[in-house]
Amino acid sequence: MTSVRVLVVFASIGALSCGGSSPTEETPTCRTYPLGFEENGIPFTCQLETGARVTLSCAAGTLSRHWEYANLADFIAEAAVANRLTVESRRTTAGALLGSFTTTVRSYEYDGQRRLTRRVRTSSNSSGTFELDDTRYTQWDAQGRPTQGEIRAGELSAAVSLSYDDGQRRLETSTGERVVVDRNGNAVNEVEVFGLGPDPFRVERDYVITATDRACLP
């Protein structure tokens, strides 16, 4: 799974990123996705909502995660084709996440060729919403996956490069972020990095999928 994913769906990323960018055993019209998973030992249960937009929503007590897609076709295709996610969010309704943050959101933009061009991460609590960082992608490989770009966080900025190991189903970035997915495009390990400079904030998550279902196009 899934989003940061600079973390991109490896498929962002993400975060538990639901997507993948390496070959899978899926057919072009179906996808296996989690109904349940453990994140660093914490059990989540999930539900797929299909309507005008498609959202995979997962919850573990007061912590919830959501992955949103423009349509069912994008959700299914993401297991084999990189970059279909539009919004990923992580919310806690009690206590604090990442310091004083209660909600962290990743939003993604694409060009007419379905290449990822921008990722913006924001955080919010009862005091308001502010931007964590903004990454613009400027180069892509033959599969349309971003390979170069620039990240801006506050007054700091830095070049970012992304590399892919299709054999290991792994994405790594020069900022220290990482996503590893299984053969269905669901994340088994991810590292998120927040902030630039000598002491960024780093979060690593391991996932074990405990239950699955399949979504298929009509």
Secondary structure, 3 states (H helix, E strand, C coil): CCCCCCCCCCCCCCCCCCCCCCCCCCCCCEEEEEEEEEECCEEEEEEEEECCCEEEEEEECCEEEEEEECCHHHHHHCCCCCCCCCEEEEEECCCCECCCECEEEEEEEECCCCCEEEEEEEEEECCEEEEEEEEEEEEECCCCCEEEEEEEECCEEEEEEEEEECCCCEEEECCCCEEEECCCCCEEEEEEEECCCCCCEEEEEEEEEEEEEEEECC
